Amino acid sequence: MGSVEVDLAAASTRELVNAIAAITHELAGRNTPESPAACMDIAETLAAASDQQESALAALIARVDTSGELRRWGLPSTQAWLRSRLGMRETRAKERITLARQRHRLPRLTQRLATGNLTHGHATTITDAVARLNDQDCTQAETVLLGMVDQGFSAAKVAAFGRRIGEVIAERDGTDTADDDSRRGYERSWITCTRSLDGGRYLKGWLNAEDTAVWDGTLAPLAKPAGADDRRDLPERTAAALTGVLAGGHRATKVTVICDLDTLTGGTTPGRRTDGTPIPAAHVRRIALSAGVSALILGRGHVPLYLGHRARFATPGQRQVLETLYPTCAVQGCEVPGTLCEVDHVTGWAVGAPTDIDQLALCCGWHNRFKHTNAEQLHIIRDTTGRHIYRVLPPPHTTTPPTPATQPSRPEQPARHDQSGRLAQAA
């Protein structure tokens, strides 16, 4: 049995992270102590340590976020990196990005989180509350909200007070349009518009559940980040999506349902949406009764047959076929819906690729441009369904490529601290 020692003061960041990963793996495999009191004490200590790890993670994310490194890896945004490679949920990714981007404006919060004197929950609540404030208001809000934490207020109470701070600042700056509309109730949707002095408009309103579903279905896909340089927050992207829809006029919602002919004639095989959501056969037939049905003929192995001539641009029929094959961008890990992607010539139109259905794929605008300028970083394969899958390779001259989170090898012995302050794993 060997031993591994790490000098805490002299170790590099990578060595410390590797030690933490090994210890965490060992800890996760341990049996839970029998004593509930011991479990409470250990859990509180572990949670405090996790909060300090979040401080270190925020610093790392902040550096990656501002460096442009993500573009070299074919990733359109920091949020896409956290979702696809670190496996974070969208809300978790947004929370960590906000903390990373606000650290430089909140020195006391950053210092307290790093030293274990502030929980991660309180820290993210405060950063979310000040994200839309200018630097002067941010500094004052930091003092007030940290003071509430010191008085023992919960994160929920701090969040509510943070929202109130935003309302007060809006009233001070004349950007608040609060009136009796807030008493209209929850049955009818309403929107009020007030023109500002510079020619803009302030909007305020309420949407009932039905109208909210229409809003989310139309604007949510369009409000995704446009690329690595898109620093807009969600409210700003939502405004851009709304104006885009208004400028393009209203178009009826299109839903594509994929099914066998046997299903339409009474069979029991379920259909599916383009995102893979199954639809019972009976529901498919009801949808077909009230919808325009367009036949899509598939060849052997469910590979779409040729639909168009060798023209520069894909035909509407080819686009429809591609949207059934590609629920999202062809790049592995990219979550941009296929309906919002561009038709891409897999081997490149410029080198003579025909506009035939088996030579086309759907690729988001960002990755389409990345493919054009970094073709050597894309490995393209074709699966059994006829889809082309683009896999982004590590950039050249990279010695330590990032990889998705994986479990470290299990250490042979638990870690401990010796009296000299060295982190040790010994037999």
Buried (B, 14 or more C-beta within 10 A) or exposed (E): EEEBBBEEEEBEEEBBBBBBBBBBBBEEEEEEEEEEEEEEEBEEEEEBEEBBBBBBBBBEBBEBBEEEBBBBBBBBBBBBBBBBBBEBEEEBBBBBBBBBBBBEBBEEBBEBBBEEBBBBBBBBBBBBBBBEBEEEBBBEBBEBBBEBBEEEBEBEBBBEBBEEBBEEBBEEEEEBBEEEEEEEEEEEBEEBEEEEEEEEEBEBEBBEEEEEEEBEEBBEBBBBBBBBEBEEBEEEBBBBBBEEBEEEEEEEEEEBBBBBEEBBEEBEEBBBBBEEEEBEBEEBBEBBEEEEEEEBEBEEEEBBEBBBEEEEEBBEBBBBBBBBBBBBBBBBBBBBBBBBBBBBBBBEBEEEBBBBBBBBBBBBBBBBBBBEEBEEBBEBEEEEEBBBBBBBBBBEEEEEEBEEEEEBEEBBBEBEEEEEEBBBBBE
